[in-house]
Amino acid sequence: MNLHLLVPGLLWPDNEIPEIYNDLSLAALETLLAKSHYTKNPPLSMEAWLCQAFGVSKQQDWPVAPITLKIDDTDEMLQAQDEYWLRADPVHLRIENNHILLADSQIFSISLKESTQFADTLNQNFSKDGLLFLPFQPDRWYVRTDKVPRLQTHLLSEVAGKNINQQLPIGEDSRVWHNLFNEIQMLLHDHPLNQAREIRGDLAINSIWFWGGGVMPKHIGACYDQVWSDDPFGWALAVASKIPHQPLFETARAWQQTAKPGHHLVILDSLANKTHYKNIYEWRQCLSSLENNWFKPLFTAIKAGKITQLTITTLNDDGVRNFKLTRSNLWKFWRRTKSLLSYAKN
């Protein structure tokens, strides 16, 4: 059995605070990394990495919207192959000094009923412009356009928790979409739903983020036999490539009891949002949980020969790091264990 672990955010993005790694007990993870064949490649977002793994080419954007539509539009009434879709997800913007900071649904909750009412307001105002807003999930909204815009956007994962001043769409039609972005903010600012949200202490949904535009790729394939993930994009790619998908198990032991022989992709993305929002305490807690629930059992499984090859890929702003390990690598005594911090500095 071969296992590929995708672990975005495994390394803390700021090397100026090395003490973040102090007192973390990571013996299994650090041994696995030390014994592995190590390579480093240019940085990629998780969406970009997954697209490449499934043979999806970049269009103007990485075409996340038409792919996730496969799992959200369950009636398949709106999935014409040549239609252009954008994600238009609800967000909260906050002005701080000269920055406009963006928070996504990891920070707030929103119901499908609220999303539908917000979308109704948007459709009443923008249907004349050839736009159709569809909130298939509370935090996953879509917009269909009559014509393909000349536009490149930034992934929501790239801007969550950050200043968006330099992250708005670019391209020949960018001015039109900047104006649309501003009009939507004015519409949502005084929306009765937001007034109600603020009264009960919830963050206002005062904007949306356009990203992941494209048309459905004609071919999506994978070198994996099964995907295990709670990430909607990983799930959607599995569906589109017609390979089995299951939600993520809490532990590697539970996964081993279910997984059949083959090549498996497991997406452990619980650290990523902690790095987006610079939540040091939760990142440390989450990493400790992964050590106990995943890395320790996997180390035992490799020693016992139950896993033939383990690959750990971590995605960070400075690069993609790959660690490939087989059982025989564990005998390479000259590869001494190093701290996780040492990989962050490489």
Residue pairs with C-beta under 8 A, 6 or more apart in sequence:
1 259
1 261
1 262
1 264
1 306
1 307
1 308
2 262
2 263
2 264
2 307
2 308
2 309
2 310
2 311
3 264
3 266
3 298
3 307
3 309
3 310
3 311
4 224
4 263
4 264
4 265
4 266
4 310
4 311
4 313
5 266
5 268
5 294
5 298
5 310
5 311
5 312
5 313
6 46
6 49
6 50
6 265
6 266
6 267
6 268
6 269
6 313
6 315
7 268
7 269
7 271
7 290
7 312
7 313
7 314
7 315
8 46
8 269
8 271
8 272
8 314
8 315
8 316
9 269
9 271
9 272
9 273
9 274
9 275
9 283
9 314
9 315
9 316
10 271
10 287
10 312
10 314
10 316
10 340
11 314
11 316
11 321
11 340
11 343
11 344
12 20
12 21
12 275
12 280
12 283
12 344
13 275
13 316
13 317
13 318
14 20
14 278
15 344
15 345
17 280
18 341
20 280
20 283
20 284
21 339
21 340
21 341
24 284
24 287
24 288
24 291
24 340
25 288
25 291
26 287
26 288
26 291
26 295
26 340
27 291
27 337
28 291
28 295
28 296
28 298
28 299
29 290
29 291
29 295
29 340
30 337
30 338
30 339
30 340
31 299
31 337
32 295
32 298
32 299
32 302
32 310
32 312
32 323
32 325
33 312
33 323
33 338
33 340
33 343
34 335
34 336
34 337
34 338
35 325
35 329
35 330
35 332
35 335
36 312
36 323
36 324
36 325
36 329
37 323
37 324
37 325
37 329
38 321
38 322
38 323
39 321
39 322
39 324
40 319
40 320
40 321
40 322
40 346
41 319
41 320
41 322
42 319
42 320
43 315
43 316
43 317
43 318
43 319
43 320
44 52
44 315
44 320
45 62
45 155
45 157
45 158
45 315
46 157
46 231
46 233
46 267
46 269
46 272
46 315
47 62
47 64
47 155
47 157
47 212
47 233
48 58
48 62
48 155
49 313
49 315
49 320
50 56
50 233
50 234
50 237
51 57
51 58
51 62
51 63
51 237
53 222
53 223
53 224
53 265
54 220
54 221
54 222
54 237
54 240
54 241
55 219
55 220
55 221
55 222
56 62
56 63
56 67
56 217
56 220
56 237
57 217
59 213
59 214
59 215
60 150
60 151
60 152
60 171
60 213
60 214
61 152
61 153
61 155
61 211
61 212
61 213
61 214
62 155
62 212
62 214
63 212
63 213
63 214
63 215
63 216
63 217
64 87
64 155
64 211
64 212
64 214
64 233
65 85
65 86
65 87
65 142
65 211
65 212
65 213
65 214
66 79
66 83
66 84
66 85
66 214
66 215
66 216
66 217
67 216
67 217
67 220
67 233
67 236
67 237
67 240
68 87
68 140
68 212
68 232
68 233
68 236
69 78
69 79
69 85
69 136
69 142
69 216
69 236
70 79
70 216
70 236
70 239
70 240
71 232
71 235
71 236
71 239
72 136
72 137
72 140
72 142
73 79
73 134
73 136
78 134
78 144
79 216
81 215
81 216
81 218
82 215
83 144
83 215
83 216
84 144
84 145
84 147
84 148
84 149
84 213
84 214
84 215
85 142
85 143
85 144
85 213
85 214
85 215
86 142
86 143
86 145
86 153
86 210
86 211
86 212
86 213
87 140
87 141
87 142
87 143
87 156
87 209
87 210
87 211
87 212
87 213
88 133
88 141
88 142
88 143
88 208
88 209
88 210
89 104
89 105
89 139
89 140
89 141
89 156
89 208
89 209
89 211
90 105
90 110
90 115
90 118
90 139
90 141
90 205
90 207
90 208
91 102
91 103
91 104
91 156
91 205
91 206
91 207
91 208
91 209
92 102
92 103
92 107
92 108
92 203
92 204
92 205
92 206
92 207
93 100
93 101
93 102
93 103
93 164
93 185
93 206
93 207
94 100
94 101
94 103
95 101
98 165
99 163
99 165
100 163
100 164
100 165
101 161
101 162
101 163
101 164
102 159
102 160
102 161
102 162
102 164
102 207
102 209
103 160
103 161
103 203
103 277
104 139
104 156
104 160
104 209
105 138
105 139
106 160
106 273
106 276
106 277
107 203
107 277
108 202
108 203
108 205
109 138
109 202
110 138
110 139
110 205
111 138
112 135
112 137
112 138
114 138
114 193
114 197
114 205
115 135
115 137
115 138
115 139
115 141
116 135
117 193
118 135
118 188
118 191
118 193
118 205
119 133
119 134
119 135
119 141
121 187
121 188
121 191
122 131
122 133
122 184
122 187
122 208
123 131
123 132
123 133
125 183
125 187
126 133
126 180
129 180
130 145
130 146
130 147
131 143
131 144
131 145
131 146
131 180
132 143
132 144
133 141
133 142
133 143
134 141
134 142
134 143
134 144
135 141
135 142
136 142
140 232
141 208
143 210
148 215
149 171
149 173
149 176
149 177
149 213
150 171
150 172
150 173
151 169
151 170
151 171
151 172
151 173
151 174
151 177
151 210
151 213
152 169
152 170
152 171
153 169
153 210
153 211
153 212
153 213
154 167
154 168
154 169
154 211
155 211
155 212
156 209
156 211
156 212
157 272
157 276
158 167
159 167
159 209
160 273
160 276
160 277
161 276
161 277
161 278
162 276
168 174
168 177
168 178
168 181
169 177
169 178
169 210
177 210
181 207
181 210
184 207
184 208
185 206
185 207
188 194
188 204
188 205
188 206
188 207
189 204
189 206
191 205
193 205
194 204
194 205
194 206
197 203
197 204
197 205
198 204
217 240
220 237
220 240
220 241
221 241
222 237
222 238
222 241
222 243
222 265
223 263
224 243
224 262
224 263
224 264
224 265
225 243
225 244
225 260
225 262
225 263
225 264
226 238
226 243
226 244
226 245
226 246
226 259
226 260
226 262
226 264
226 265
227 234
227 235
227 237
227 238
227 243
227 244
227 245
227 246
227 264
227 265
227 266
227 267
228 245
228 246
228 247
228 248
228 249
228 255
228 259
228 264
228 265
228 266
228 267
229 235
229 238
229 245
229 247
229 248
229 265
229 266
229 267
229 269
230 247
230 248
230 267
230 269
231 267
231 269
234 245
234 265
234 267
235 245
238 244
238 245
239 245
246 258
248 266
248 267
248 268
249 255
249 258
250 293
251 293
251 294
251 297
252 293
252 294
252 295
252 297
252 298
252 301
253 297
255 266
256 297
256 301
256 306
268 290
268 294
270 286
270 289
270 290
271 283
271 286
271 287
271 290
273 279
274 280
274 282
274 283
274 286
275 283
298 307
298 310
301 307
302 310
302 325
302 326
302 327
302 330
303 327
303 330
305 327
308 326
308 327
309 324
309 325
309 326
310 324
310 325
310 326
311 322
311 323
311 324
311 325
312 322
312 323
312 325
313 320
313 321
313 322
313 323
314 320
314 321
316 344
321 343
329 335
